[in-house]
Amino acid sequence: MHIMKLNELRDNQGARKSKIRVGRGIGSGKGKTGGRGQKGQKSREGVSIAGFEGGQMPLHMRLPKRGFNNIFAKDYAEVNLGAIQKAVDAGKIEAGATLDHTALKAANLARGGKDGVRLLAKGELTTVLSFTVAGASKGAIEAVEKAGGKVDVIHVVPAAEKAAAKKGVKYKERAAHKASFKA
């Protein structure tokens, strides 16, 4: 049996690999050009030619663009009734409670959704619950009311309209006013 001594404590062989110190003299084997070869853009620091194909139009620019990204699209956290029922059965949500965005977030049901929660009818709801949400499908509203609950759909005012209201001008009136100058 070998007794371990403090002065013999070592890492396993190869556990700590020392970093190559580039450009530290000819004897290091990585001196002078530091393993970069000679001259040219790639030998310099701060090279940004990812996707560059020698002047040929790069592949990502040759491929056709597809789709459309709507910058005015609402971002709702979509929550299904089945998931809510599972959370009630698991004891995360108590029966008879009023659920809003914060309550659904606390139960780990609503992810994201800066414009609020949208209730969807997938799954079955058997518990009496009331909801205060930014949107709900017809089927979801019917299912909640059938179970004995109720759904309040609140209108979320966009930030642009809030800012316009603060200034004392209605958003649509301002847009019409701008359009009159363009005509």
Disulfide bonds with the S-S distance in Angstrom:
none
